[in-house]
């Protein structure tokens, strides 16, 4: 994985962590500049994740001999197991400690819909959020994979327009079916296309030709746009395009992103960090109240636990399962077919 991508993945995950820390622990009441910045802009990590996802998925499956079935297996192995694990932990927590995880409720059918990435109204009446509320982004991620899967059946030269058309139809047509399908009428889905367009340019060495000065101007301008629009609302224009500009600027200056082991690990762990952080905070809020811990001690414990759980999840769940799927496919491809006698 590119060092610039690892850095941005780590950044995206941890700004979301701090945003939710301000929300769940402090109810957005802190007024110091850093806290206010996280309250207003921390959620933009989601937009950055979506743009990065479009970039990574396009590069991972383009210019290579990858079948639709292989794509599905790789994506499910990468995304589903950790999500299922943390969703089940959330469900068990809600069953035995009702109300301990904020803004969500347990209900058996709703749990099944959450596990299978089916959008549904949360019983807590907060909207289309699965049992583990941060999973709302994965419902968009999975439908993006479905669109990308469809593009694999088209000639590679038509893949980019096919994906863009598929996402447009997803946004425009699917919600007309009514019911919970209105979930997909959210322009945030177009942020995946920004990453795909950048990946298309990257494959043709267009991104790598951007000099340092324009890249810096691009990144500073993107930050200026984000600040100008204020509170992050996951708009592809107010948030997605600035994140795309930041990704473009970072990729163009990959040579300045040296491999730093901690950053690389945080990038690897970023998906699990995103999945586990609300659960960790929910438990720590209860512990803080029971033991009367200071906010500084609570914050230190939250950050340490999130990092530790993320590392365990990546090394014990994400990485081994993904590796096992790839090994099985290599073995299957290596088995010679018997010729008729």
C-alpha positions as CSV (number, residue, x, y, z in Angstrom):
1,X,0.0,0.0,0.0
2,X,1.3,3.5,-0.8
3,X,2.6,5.4,2.2
4,X,0.4,8.4,1.4
5,X,-2.7,6.2,1.4
6,X,-1.7,4.7,4.7
7,X,-1.2,8.1,6.2
8,X,-4.6,9.4,4.9
9,X,-6.4,6.2,6.1
10,X,-4.9,6.6,9.6
11,X,-5.9,10.3,9.6
12,X,-9.4,9.6,8.4
13,X,-10.0,7.0,11.1
14,X,-8.7,9.1,14.0
15,X,-10.4,12.3,13.2
16,X,-13.7,10.4,13.2
17,X,-12.6,8.9,16.6
18,X,-12.0,12.4,18.0
19,X,-15.2,13.7,16.5
20,X,-17.2,10.9,18.3
21,X,-15.2,11.4,21.5
22,X,-16.4,15.1,21.5
23,X,-20.0,13.9,20.9
24,X,-20.3,10.9,23.3
25,X,-18.0,12.0,26.2
26,X,-18.5,15.8,26.1
27,X,-21.8,16.2,24.2
28,X,-20.1,18.8,21.9
29,X,-19.8,21.2,24.9
30,X,-16.0,21.9,24.8
31,X,-15.1,25.3,23.5
32,X,-11.3,25.2,23.0
33,X,-10.1,25.5,19.4
34,X,-9.0,21.9,19.0
35,X,-12.2,20.5,20.4
36,X,-14.3,22.8,18.3
37,X,-12.4,21.8,15.2
38,X,-13.0,18.1,15.9
39,X,-16.7,18.8,16.6
40,X,-17.1,20.7,13.3
41,X,-14.8,18.9,10.9
42,X,-13.9,15.4,12.4
43,X,-16.7,13.7,10.5
44,X,-15.0,14.5,7.3
45,X,-12.9,11.4,7.8
46,X,-15.9,9.5,6.4
47,X,-15.7,11.5,3.2
48,X,-12.0,10.9,2.9
49,X,-12.6,7.2,3.5
50,X,-15.1,7.1,0.6
51,X,-12.7,8.8,-1.8
52,X,-9.8,6.6,-0.8
53,X,-12.1,3.5,-1.2
54,X,-12.9,4.4,-4.8
55,X,-9.2,4.8,-5.5
56,X,-8.1,1.6,-3.8
57,X,-10.9,-0.6,-5.2
58,X,-10.3,0.6,-8.8
59,X,-6.6,0.0,-8.6
60,X,-7.0,-3.4,-7.0
61,X,-9.2,-4.8,-9.7
62,X,-8.1,-3.0,-12.9
63,X,-5.3,-4.1,-15.2
64,X,-5.4,-7.5,-13.5
65,X,-7.0,-10.8,-14.3
66,X,-9.6,-10.8,-11.5
67,X,-13.0,-12.5,-11.9
68,X,-16.2,-11.1,-10.5
69,X,-16.3,-14.1,-8.1
70,X,-12.8,-13.4,-6.9
71,X,-13.7,-9.7,-6.4
72,X,-16.7,-10.7,-4.3
73,X,-14.7,-13.1,-2.1
74,X,-11.9,-10.6,-1.5
75,X,-14.2,-7.8,-0.6
76,X,-16.4,-9.9,1.7
77,X,-13.3,-11.4,3.4
78,X,-11.9,-7.9,4.0
79,X,-15.1,-6.2,5.2
80,X,-17.6,-8.6,6.7
81,X,-15.9,-10.7,9.4
82,X,-14.7,-7.7,11.6
83,X,-18.0,-5.9,11.0
84,X,-20.0,-9.0,12.0
85,X,-17.9,-9.4,15.1
86,X,-18.3,-5.9,16.4
87,X,-21.9,-5.8,15.5
88,X,-22.5,-9.0,17.5
89,X,-20.6,-7.5,20.5
90,X,-22.8,-4.4,20.2
91,X,-25.9,-6.6,20.2
92,X,-24.8,-8.6,23.2
93,X,-24.0,-5.4,25.0
94,X,-27.4,-4.0,24.3
95,X,-29.1,-7.2,25.4
96,X,-27.4,-7.4,28.8
97,X,-26.7,-3.6,29.4
98,X,-29.6,-1.8,27.7
99,X,-28.9,1.8,26.9
100,X,-25.1,1.4,27.4
101,X,-24.4,2.1,23.7
102,X,-26.0,5.4,22.7
103,X,-28.4,6.1,19.9
104,X,-29.2,2.4,19.1
105,X,-31.5,-0.4,20.2
106,X,-31.5,-4.2,19.8
107,X,-34.2,-5.9,17.9
108,X,-33.6,-9.4,16.3
109,X,-34.8,-8.7,12.7
110,X,-33.0,-5.4,12.8
111,X,-29.8,-7.2,13.8
112,X,-30.1,-9.5,10.8
113,X,-30.6,-6.6,8.5
114,X,-27.5,-4.9,10.0
115,X,-25.4,-8.0,9.5
116,X,-26.4,-8.3,5.9
117,X,-25.9,-4.6,5.1
118,X,-29.6,-4.0,4.5
119,X,-30.6,-0.4,5.2
120,X,-33.3,-0.1,7.9
121,X,-34.6,2.4,10.3
122,X,-32.9,2.0,13.7
123,X,-35.5,1.2,16.4
124,X,-34.1,4.1,18.4
125,X,-35.7,6.3,15.6
126,X,-32.4,8.1,14.7
127,X,-32.8,7.2,11.0
128,X,-31.1,4.7,8.7
129,X,-28.4,3.6,11.1
130,X,-27.6,-0.1,11.6
131,X,-27.3,-1.7,15.0
132,X,-23.7,-0.6,15.2
133,X,-24.4,2.9,14.0
134,X,-21.0,3.6,12.4
135,X,-22.0,0.8,9.9
136,X,-24.1,3.2,7.9
137,X,-21.1,3.9,5.8
138,X,-20.6,0.2,5.1
139,X,-24.1,0.0,3.7
140,X,-22.9,2.5,1.0
141,X,-19.6,0.7,0.7
142,X,-21.3,-2.6,-0.1
143,X,-23.6,-1.2,-2.7
144,X,-20.6,0.6,-4.3
145,X,-19.0,-2.9,-4.5
146,X,-22.1,-4.1,-6.2
147,X,-21.8,-1.4,-8.8
148,X,-18.1,-2.1,-9.3
149,X,-18.9,-5.8,-9.6
150,X,-21.3,-5.0,-12.4
151,X,-18.6,-3.0,-14.2
152,X,-16.3,-6.1,-14.2
153,X,-18.6,-7.6,-16.9
154,X,-17.9,-4.7,-19.2
155,X,-14.7,-4.1,-21.3
156,X,-12.0,-2.5,-19.1
157,X,-11.9,0.6,-21.3
158,X,-15.5,1.3,-20.4
159,X,-15.2,0.5,-16.7
160,X,-15.0,4.1,-15.5
161,X,-18.1,5.4,-17.3
162,X,-19.9,2.2,-16.4
163,X,-19.2,2.7,-12.7
164,X,-20.2,6.4,-12.9
165,X,-23.4,5.5,-14.7
166,X,-24.1,2.7,-12.1
167,X,-23.7,5.1,-9.2
168,X,-25.9,7.7,-10.9
169,X,-28.6,5.0,-11.4
170,X,-28.1,3.9,-7.8
171,X,-28.7,7.5,-6.6
172,X,-31.6,8.3,-9.0
173,X,-33.5,5.0,-9.7
174,X,-33.2,2.7,-6.6
175,X,-34.8,5.2,-4.2
176,X,-37.9,5.4,-6.4
177,X,-38.7,1.9,-5.3
178,X,-39.7,3.5,-2.0
179,X,-39.4,2.2,1.5
180,X,-35.9,1.8,2.9
181,X,-34.4,2.2,-0.6
182,X,-34.6,6.0,0.0
183,X,-31.4,5.5,2.0
184,X,-29.5,5.4,-1.3
185,X,-30.7,8.8,-2.3
186,X,-27.7,10.4,-0.8
187,X,-25.2,12.3,-2.9
188,X,-22.3,11.0,-0.7
189,X,-22.2,8.0,-3.1
190,X,-20.6,10.2,-5.7
191,X,-17.5,10.5,-3.6
192,X,-16.5,7.0,-4.7
193,X,-16.4,8.2,-8.3
194,X,-13.9,10.9,-7.3
195,X,-11.5,8.3,-6.1
196,X,-12.0,6.2,-9.2
197,X,-11.3,9.2,-11.5
198,X,-8.1,9.9,-9.5
199,X,-7.1,6.2,-9.8
200,X,-7.7,6.3,-13.5
201,X,-5.4,9.3,-13.8
202,X,-2.8,7.7,-11.5
203,X,-2.6,4.6,-13.7
204,X,-1.7,6.8,-16.6
205,X,1.0,8.6,-14.5
206,X,-0.8,11.9,-14.7
207,X,-1.0,12.3,-10.9
208,X,2.7,11.7,-10.4
209,X,3.5,14.6,-12.7
210,X,2.0,17.3,-10.4
211,X,4.8,19.4,-9.0
212,X,5.2,20.2,-5.3
213,X,4.0,23.8,-5.4
214,X,0.7,23.1,-7.1
215,X,0.1,20.1,-4.8
216,X,0.6,22.3,-1.7
217,X,-1.7,25.0,-3.1
218,X,-4.3,22.3,-3.8
219,X,-4.1,20.9,-0.3
220,X,-4.2,24.3,1.4
221,X,-7.2,25.4,-0.8
222,X,-9.0,22.1,0.0
223,X,-8.6,22.8,3.8
224,X,-9.8,26.4,3.2
225,X,-12.9,25.1,1.5
226,X,-13.6,22.7,4.3
227,X,-13.2,25.4,6.9
228,X,-15.3,27.9,4.9
229,X,-18.3,25.6,4.7
230,X,-18.1,24.9,8.5
231,X,-19.9,21.8,10.0
232,X,-19.3,18.7,7.9
233,X,-22.5,17.5,6.3
234,X,-21.0,14.8,4.0
235,X,-21.7,16.8,0.8
236,X,-19.7,15.5,-2.2
237,X,-19.1,19.1,-3.2
238,X,-18.4,20.7,0.2
239,X,-16.5,17.7,1.6
240,X,-15.9,15.1,-1.1
241,X,-14.2,17.3,-3.6
242,X,-11.8,18.9,-1.0
243,X,-11.0,15.3,0.2
244,X,-10.3,14.3,-3.4
245,X,-8.0,17.3,-3.8
246,X,-6.1,16.2,-0.6
247,X,-5.8,12.7,-1.9
248,X,-4.6,13.9,-5.3
249,X,-2.0,16.2,-3.6
250,X,-0.8,13.4,-1.3
251,X,-0.5,10.9,-4.1
252,X,1.5,13.3,-6.3
253,X,4.0,13.7,-3.5
254,X,4.4,10.1,-2.5
255,X,8.1,10.5,-2.5
256,X,7.9,12.7,0.7
257,X,5.8,10.1,2.5
258,X,8.5,7.8,3.9
259,X,7.5,4.5,5.4
260,X,7.0,5.1,9.2
261,X,6.1,1.9,10.9
262,X,3.6,3.4,13.4
263,X,1.7,5.3,10.6
264,X,1.7,2.1,8.5
265,X,0.2,0.2,11.3
266,X,-2.4,2.8,12.0
267,X,-3.3,2.7,8.4
268,X,-3.6,-1.1,8.5
269,X,-5.7,-0.9,11.6
270,X,-7.9,2.0,10.4
271,X,-10.9,-0.1,9.4
272,X,-11.0,-1.8,12.8
273,X,-10.4,1.5,14.5
274,X,-13.5,2.9,12.8
275,X,-15.5,-0.2,13.8
276,X,-14.6,-0.5,17.5
277,X,-14.2,3.1,18.7
278,X,-17.9,3.8,19.7
279,X,-18.1,0.6,21.6
280,X,-14.9,1.4,23.5
281,X,-16.1,4.9,24.3
282,X,-19.5,3.5,25.5
283,X,-17.8,1.1,27.9
284,X,-15.3,3.7,29.1
285,X,-18.1,6.2,29.8
286,X,-19.6,3.7,32.2
287,X,-16.2,3.0,33.8
288,X,-15.5,6.7,34.2
289,X,-18.8,7.2,36.0
290,X,-18.3,4.2,38.2
291,X,-14.7,5.0,39.2
292,X,-15.0,8.8,38.9
293,X,-12.0,9.0,36.6
294,X,-10.7,12.3,35.2
295,X,-11.4,13.2,31.6
296,X,-7.7,13.1,30.8
297,X,-7.4,9.6,32.3
298,X,-10.5,8.5,30.4
299,X,-9.2,9.9,27.1
300,X,-5.8,8.1,27.6
301,X,-7.6,4.8,28.3
302,X,-9.9,5.3,25.3
303,X,-7.1,6.0,22.9
304,X,-5.0,3.1,24.2
305,X,-7.9,0.6,24.1
306,X,-8.9,1.6,20.6
307,X,-5.4,1.2,19.3
308,X,-5.0,-2.2,21.1
309,X,-8.3,-3.6,20.0
310,X,-7.7,-2.3,16.4
311,X,-4.4,-4.1,16.3
312,X,-5.9,-7.3,17.6
313,X,-8.8,-7.2,15.2
314,X,-6.5,-6.6,12.2
315,X,-4.0,-9.3,13.1
316,X,-6.5,-11.9,14.4
317,X,-9.5,-11.3,12.1
318,X,-8.9,-9.1,9.1
319,X,-5.5,-10.2,8.0
320,X,-5.7,-13.9,8.5
321,X,-9.1,-14.3,6.8
322,X,-8.1,-12.2,3.8
323,X,-4.9,-14.1,3.5
324,X,-6.6,-17.5,3.8
325,X,-9.0,-16.6,1.0
326,X,-6.1,-15.5,-1.3
327,X,-4.2,-18.7,-0.5
328,X,-7.1,-20.9,-1.3
329,X,-7.6,-19.1,-4.6
330,X,-3.9,-19.6,-5.5
331,X,-4.1,-23.3,-4.7
332,X,-7.3,-23.6,-6.8
333,X,-5.6,-21.9,-9.7
334,X,-2.5,-24.1,-9.4
335,X,-4.5,-27.4,-9.6
336,X,-4.2,-28.6,-13.2
337,X,-7.4,-29.6,-15.0
338,X,-7.5,-33.2,-16.1
339,X,-7.5,-33.7,-19.8
340,X,-9.9,-36.2,-21.4
341,X,-8.3,-39.5,-22.3
